[in-house]
Amino acid sequence: MSEEANYDGVFVFLEQGSDPAVDRQVIEHSADSRTLLVWVPDAEKAAEVAASAVDDHGARLVELYRGFDLRGAARVIERVVPRAPVAAAGYERGTAKTEIRRSASIYEAANADPSKRVLQKHGDGWTVVVGASLEQMPDVAEQLVDEGADLIEICGGTNLTAAAAVRERLGDRAQVSLVSWPFESVPGAAAYRAAYEASN
């Protein structure tokens, strides 16, 4: 995939020691729909990468994964909103870890094959990104936890009730978060959804 290509959205993953120039992959949803996945070492680099994806590659939304705190997420929001909405993961009180080694991000895709995954490794840690239908998400999440994931993050385009079903299935075996849209990103997220529904 050429760096000149445009992206519908960008998923940004926080990973110490990563290099966003190298640690990146693209998910092709269709001939004209793709998502950039990119790993960054800190919030400042995340803001830089997100701004480039929006300004240079037409990304219409940004989602933040793997432990962005409020200050880090704010840096990204300040760089790209309102040109594109930014979503970040929230955690249940008392469950957030200071270090995330193995995580999985699940996005909703009605016709996806969950056995087809994107895997990014960093030392003894890894990130898996996988598409699944709403009904499949608890099964997929349970399998990923069986394989060693200690954090399951549900994509921002997914219903909260689906994330809650994953939480119910996993119990205390892993953290579960739902990537959500803060107030300043609500108009952009709503516009993105409306455009998506109109084209499908």
N, C-alpha and C positions, 0 to 999 in steps of 0.2 A: 504494500500500500504506500503510495507516494505521500510524502509530507505535505504536498500541495493539496491533498484531498480535503474535503470538508467533512465535518462530523455533526451528527445531530446533538450529541452530548459528550461530556467528558467525565469519567469517574477518576477521582484523584485519591490515591492511597498513600497514607503516611507510613514511611518505612525508613528507619535510620540507616544511613549508608547507601541509600539508593541513588541512582543517577537517572533523572528523567529523560535524558537524551538517549539512553540505552534501554531502561526499564519501562517499556511501553509496548502495548499490543492493541490491535483493533478487532472489534467484534463486528462482523458483517451480518446485519439483520436481513438485508435485501440488497438489490442492486443500487438503490439510492438511499439506504439507511445504514449508518454505522456509528459505533460508539468507540471513542478513544479511551483506553485504560492507561494510566500513567502513575508511576510510583515516585514520590518525592521525599527528600530527607527532612524537610521542615516547612513551616507555614509560609515563610517568605518565598520559597521556591514554588510552593503550591499556588500562591497568588500570581506569580509570574507565568507559570504554565497555564493556569486557567485563563488569564487575560489573553495570552497568545492563542489559545484554542478558540476563544470567542471572537477576537478581533481579526485573526489571520486565517482561521479555518471554519468560521461560521457556526461554531457550537452554540446551541440554543439553550443549553442548561448545563450546570455543573453540580456534581454530587461528591461529597467529601466522606471518606471512609477511613477506618483504622485509627481512631483516637484523636481527632482534631478537638482541641479544647475551644472554649468560647473565644479567646483572643485570636487563636489561629484561624478559626472559621471567619471571624470578623475581618481579618486581613484580606481573605479571598473575596468576601462580600464587598468590601470597600473598593476592590479593583474592578469588579465586573457587573455588579448590580447598579442600574436597572437594565443594562444591555442584555444580561442573561440572569435568570434566577439561580440561586445557590442553595443547596440543601445539605444538611449535616446530620450525622447520627447523634441521637440522644440515648442515654443509658438509664436504666432503673437505678435508683439510689442504692449505693452500697455494692453494686456489682461491677463497676468499671475498674479495670486493671490499669496499672501504670505502664505495663509493657504487653504488647500484643504480639505473639509469635506466630500463631496459625489462625487464619481467619477465612471465612467464606462469605461472599456477597451473592445474594440470590435476587435476580430481577424477574419480573413477570413477563412471560412469553408463552402464550397459549399453546403454540405448536412446537415448542422447543423440545429437544432431546436432552434431558439432564445429564446423560452420560458424556455429552460433548462439552468439555469444560476448558476454560483458560486457566492455566496454572503458572504462577510466578513464584520462583523460589529465591529466598535470601538467607544464606547460611542454613541453619536448621529450621528456619521459619518458612512459611509459605502463605500465599493468598490464592484462593480458588474463586473464580467468577463463573456463575452458571445460570442459565435461564430455565424456568420451570413455570408450569401453570399454577394458579392459586391452589388448586386441589393437591398438587404434587409437593408443594413447598414443605410441609411437615416431614414427609418421607425423605425428601432430598436433604433437608437440614439434619435429620437424624443420622443419615448415612455419612454426612460430612463430619459430624461430631464423632461418630464411630471411627473415622479415619484420623482423628486428632485435632479437629478444629476446636478452639476454645472461645471463638466469637463468631456468631452468625449475624450478618447485617443484611437487612431486607431493603431493597431499592426503594427510592422515593416515589416511584410510580405505582406502589402497591398499597392496597387497603390496609389500614391499621388492624382490622379484624383478621386478616391473613397472617400478619406478624404475630398477633396474639395466639393464633392457632399453633404457630411454630413454638412460641414460648411455652404453651401448655404441653406440647409433645415432649419438649426437651427437659422440662422441669429445671433442676439446678445443675444440669450437666454442662451448660455453656451459657455465656452471655448472649442475649438477643437484643438487637437494636433495630429501630426503623429509621431510615434516613428521611428527615422531614423538612418542610419548607418554613423558615422563619418569616415573620410578618412582612419584611421588606421584599421578600421573594414571592409572596402570594400572587400578585398580579401577573408576574412573568410566568409562574408555574401554571396558572389558570389559562393564560394565552397559549402556552405550549400544548396543554391538554386539549384545548378547543381545536387547535390546528391539527393535532394528531387524530382526533376523532373525526374531523371533517375529511381527512384524507384516507380513512379506512372504512 
